[in-house]
Amino acid sequence: MDPFTALSVASAAVSQIKQLSAAGRDAHQAFSKFAGAVSDINYAAEKAKNPSIWKSLTGSAEAEAIETFAAQKKLMQMKKDVETIIQYTYGPKGLEEYKDTLRKVRAQRRQTQYKKQELKEALVFWVVTGLTLVSGVGGLAVLLYWIGQTQGKW
């Protein structure tokens, strides 16, 4: 998920958390959405530090890094708001449980969703590289055959 989409999910979750907490209702689902968005933005930040070869060549790596940076800064304020709400609602122990849950969500996403995404990106890279090599070798063979034909060697 790109940083802006994750940021909009986080923003919606924070407003939902505020509304539900103000009404004294259960906001676990909103906390879960927020935790997922936090994990996605942090993953995007890690990827922006080591951009792929394709992004480096197309120039989108810098734009992605700036988007991720902006999303992280906005997310920091949202995290403070959510942690304040949790602290007032559930106390210090609840805040610690929330942080533990964030760590678990991050680890789980790294094992499942992020690995899938990395595999898809690697597959696309190797397929494109393979097709480029095959077409290059084929073009070279056609060129050599044409040169041989014009010189009368074949």
C-alpha positions in Angstrom: 0.0 0.0 0.0 1.4 3.4 -0.9 2.0 5.9 1.9 -0.9 8.3 1.0 -3.4 5.5 1.0 -2.1 4.2 4.3 -2.2 7.7 5.7 -5.8 8.2 4.7 -6.7 4.8 6.3 -4.9 6.0 9.5 -6.7 9.3 9.5 -10.1 7.7 9.1 -9.2 5.2 11.9 -8.1 8.0 14.2 -11.3 10.0 13.7 -13.3 6.8 14.2 -11.3 6.1 17.4 -12.1 9.6 18.7 -15.8 9.3 17.9 -16.2 5.8 19.5 -14.1 6.7 22.5 -16.1 9.8 23.1 -19.3 7.8 22.9 -17.8 5.2 25.3 -18.0 2.4 22.7 -15.5 -0.3 21.7 -12.9 1.0 19.1 -10.9 -2.2 18.7 -11.5 -2.5 15.0 -10.5 1.1 14.4 -7.3 0.5 16.5 -6.6 -2.5 14.2 -7.0 -0.4 11.1 -4.7 2.2 12.5 -2.1 -0.4 13.5 -2.1 -1.8 9.9 -1.7 1.7 8.4 1.2 2.4 10.8 2.9 -0.8 9.7 2.3 0.0 6.0 3.8 3.4 6.3 6.8 2.1 8.3 7.4 -0.5 5.6 7.2 2.1 2.9 9.8 4.1 4.7 12.1 1.1 4.9 11.6 0.5 1.1 12.3 4.1 0.4 15.8 3.8 2.0 16.7 1.0 -0.5 14.8 1.7 -3.7 14.7 -0.9 -6.4 16.8 -0.6 -9.6 13.7 0.2 -11.6 12.6 3.1 -9.3 16.2 4.5 -9.3 16.2 4.5 -13.1 12.8 6.1 -13.5 13.4 8.8 -10.9 10.4 7.9 -8.8 12.5 6.8 -5.8 13.0 10.4 -4.7 9.3 11.2 -5.0 8.4 8.1 -3.0 11.0 9.0 -0.3 9.5 12.5 0.1 5.9 11.1 0.2 6.9 8.6 2.8 8.7 11.2 4.9 5.6 13.4 4.8 3.3 10.5 5.7 5.6 9.6 8.6 5.5 13.1 10.1 1.7 13.2 9.9 1.5 9.7 11.3 3.6 10.7 14.3 1.0 13.3 15.3 -1.8 10.7 14.8 0.1 8.2 17.0 0.4 10.8 19.8 -3.4 11.4 19.6 -4.2 7.7 19.6 -1.8 7.0 22.5 -3.4 9.8 24.5 -6.8 8.4 23.9 -5.7 4.9 24.9 -3.9 6.3 28.0 -7.0 8.1 29.2 -9.3 5.2 28.3 -7.3 2.2 29.4 -4.5 3.6 31.5 -0.7 3.0 31.3 -1.1 -0.8 31.1 -3.6 -0.5 28.2 -1.1 1.7 26.4 1.6 -0.9 26.8 -0.7 -3.6 25.6 -1.5 -1.4 22.5 2.3 -1.0 21.8 2.8 -4.7 22.1 -0.1 -5.3 19.6 1.5 -2.9 17.2 4.7 -4.9 17.3 2.8 -8.1 16.7 0.9 -6.6 13.7 4.1 -5.3 12.2 5.8 -8.7 12.5 2.8 -10.6 11.1 2.5 -8.2 8.1 6.2 -8.6 7.4 5.8 -12.4 7.3 2.8 -12.4 5.1 1.8 -9.4 3.0 5.2 -7.8 2.6 6.9 -11.0 1.6 4.2 -11.6 -1.0 4.8 -8.1 -2.4 8.5 -8.5 -2.5 8.1 -11.8 -4.3 5.9 -10.3 -6.9 8.3 -7.4 -7.4 11.2 -9.9 -7.8 9.2 -12.0 -10.2 8.4 -9.0 -12.4 12.0 -7.9 -12.3 13.4 -11.3 -13.4 10.7 -11.8 -16.1 11.5 -8.3 -17.6 15.2 -9.0 -17.3 14.8 -12.4 -19.0 12.7 -11.1 -21.8 15.2 -8.3 -22.4 18.1 -10.8 -22.6 16.2 -13.1 -24.9 15.2 -10.3 -27.2 18.8 -9.0 -27.1 20.3 -12.3 -28.0 17.6 -12.8 -30.7 18.3 -9.4 -32.2 22.0 -10.1 -32.2 21.4 -13.5 -34.0 19.3 -11.8 -36.6 21.9 -9.1 -37.1 24.7 -11.6 -37.5 22.6 -13.7 -39.9 21.8 -10.6 -42.0 25.5 -9.6 -42.1 26.4 -13.1 -43.2 23.7 -13.0 -45.9 24.9 -9.7 -47.3 28.5 -10.9 -47.4 27.5 -14.2 -49.1 28.7 -16.5 -46.3 25.3 -18.2 -45.9 
